């Protein structure tokens, strides 16, 4: 299992709309996430800061499936008026966050 984390910012006054849209996430987007092998996808919010985390078998494969999906493109466009997500100029994806600590219960 691999882990992936991302961060983004809500635009001012858009938290309620962001939550509403995620509560009504498109079934076809759920299907893309499942096809990408993504599970335990969670998003947290503190002020205007968003932090997302998911687990998958391969971060590279999950990224490829999402990058090739027109559904993900539509979702990103749909979310553009409520949030800002930085992208890596080389990959076009969110910048990878460096894992610096893991406690797995042992």
ChimeraX attribute file (.defattr): number of C-alpha atoms within 10 A of each C-alpha:
attribute: neighborCount
match mode: 1-to-1
recipient: residues
	/A:1	7
	/A:2	11
	/A:3	16
	/A:4	20
	/A:5	18
	/A:6	17
	/A:7	19
	/A:8	17
	/A:9	18
	/A:10	22
	/A:11	15
	/A:12	10
	/A:13	10
	/A:14	14
	/A:15	19
	/A:16	9
	/A:17	14
	/A:18	16
	/A:19	12
	/A:20	11
	/A:21	15
	/A:22	11
	/A:23	9
	/A:24	8
	/A:25	12
	/A:26	12
	/A:27	9
	/A:28	11
	/A:29	17
	/A:30	14
	/A:31	12
	/A:32	19
	/A:33	20
	/A:34	14
	/A:35	13
	/A:36	20
	/A:37	17
	/A:38	23
	/A:39	14
	/A:40	10
	/A:41	14
	/A:42	11
	/A:43	14
	/A:44	10
	/A:45	15
	/A:46	9
	/A:47	9
	/A:48	14
	/A:49	15
	/A:50	18
	/A:51	14
	/A:52	14
	/A:53	16
	/A:54	17
	/A:55	18
	/A:56	20
	/A:57	14
	/A:58	16
	/A:59	17
	/A:60	12
	/A:61	15
	/A:62	20
	/A:63	17
	/A:64	13
	/A:65	16
	/A:66	18
	/A:67	15
	/A:68	11
	/A:69	14
	/A:70	12
	/A:71	17
	/A:72	18
	/A:73	12
	/A:74	12
	/A:75	15
	/A:76	13
	/A:77	10
	/A:78	12
	/A:79	16
	/A:80	13
	/A:81	13
	/A:82	17
	/A:83	19
	/A:84	15
	/A:85	16
	/A:86	13
	/A:87	13
	/A:88	10
	/A:89	9
	/A:90	7
	/A:91	10
	/A:92	10
	/A:93	16
	/A:94	16
	/A:95	16
	/A:96	12
	/A:97	10
	/A:98	8
	/A:99	9
	/A:100	5
	/A:101	6
	/A:102	6
	/A:103	5
	/A:104	5
	/A:105	4
	/A:106	3
